[in-house]
């Protein structure tokens, strides 16, 4: 054991981070943050749905960057248990969010007409 | 005696039915903390689902398009992003066993996190003042529940950071303290990750 490093021990299983890794992650995050903000603030694309789609894609990309470069996630960390629990969570999140939106959208469609819809059908509007 | 020897020989020759290496790192705190973060992820997923369902129900309260201050959100996003990288620098200093460097970068991280919370409180105060309060409509209720829960997480992260700064200052970079600092780093990066979903789906998609 070298004399200058006689007390330092590292936590078992902790990922070994590097300066280069953090800087790559940071650079990518800055780009992936600025582009969606620019798209929305500058009103670059004249199509609401397409802009939202691009913003969401950039969001997912930046989340992946954070997981790889900041959380040091890979297929072998903790013998694969990290990635398995993540996959399980992503599945649950997808079911919960997509399911809620889907069910509630259909519920909305099948509900009684709102007061506004009723008002629009009344003859007094046409006068 | 002779029977004992033969038993020992049999045991030596017997095939192994257990793993030579324990598949989990002792004491497994980091994996356990990761699983906690995954369960926290589910809480946020529920809040995002609630927000997605209730977002169109304004009931006459102000629209996000009219009241969201996107440049301010850009500033707070960068506060959180910078705090992620400064926490990374703190971890790098910790790996080189540099106590002062670790504490200085933790301090910088704390200030950036506090700036984020400050901006959020200013924004909430402003929104409530102009009538977009949690009790004004289902849409704003879901907004405050989601963004507020994230803000509370960041706040408790700041409290935890103060505790760890004091502990590390007192006891040095012991194994236990390093493990705690690693857990907080995972918590902190995870909150930044959730914030990406918040600014994309709530703020940017909200003003379109």
Interface residues (C-beta under 8 A of the other chain):
Chain A: X5 X7 X8 X9 X10 X11 X12 X13 X14 X16 X17 X18 X19 X22 X23 X25 X26 X29 X30 X33 X36 X37 X40 X41 X48 X51 X52 X55 X56 X58 X59 X62 X63 X66 X67 X70 X71 X78 X79 X81 X82 X85 X86 X88 X89 X92 X93 X96 X97 X100 X101 X104
Chain B: X23 X24 X25 X26 X28 X30 X31 X34 X35 X38 X41 X42 X45 X46 X48 X49 X50 X52 X53 X70 X71 X74 X77 X78 X81 X84 X85 X88 X89 X91 X92 X95 X97 X173 X175 X178 X179 X182 X186 X189 X190 X192 X193 X196 X197 X199 X200 X201 X204 X205 X207 X208
